[in-house]
Amino acid sequence: MRNANKQFIKECALYIKGEVSEIKIKGNPRVVRLFAETLSESRKFYIALQNKEFRSVLPLLEKKRAASRVLREQTGYIWPL
């Protein structure tokens, strides 16, 4: 299971960086939606940083943190990215 988790985190990082265009997540639809939201907010934050859109970075960071917090509260999973 530990290897699967490492692979999942690796794929998430590649998605956030834009190196892959999608990730397939299977499971409970509610949990999948929470992960998708957290991934989406993480990617938006990363893109803003890369594009040096400094005015939008802090609001996007707050959205990413909020999505991570909801994920943790609902699933117990601590978002490492």
Steps between C-alpha positions, in 0.01 A plus 500: 500500500786737575628466142154578362485816713843613376393440141177695557690797646746488210215506247333786687822701491536438126141618449552813709814583301314447174715207391190279467158624400285275716502251785249221538369466854262221591295462814217657692367790287504739797864420578599520134336844479698617807828381348412656165426835664826492696696408188332776301575767760859377535549522124354852480735611778802342329416662167464842660841459665663393175343791311603744775141615543577624848170681554309175464742275692374568853129450422587181311713380791205552732272302266756219482529493879122501538464207259776312684331567833164370376672191357667434837181561698288277276746218432785526750748525208766766550577663164880506460511736205 
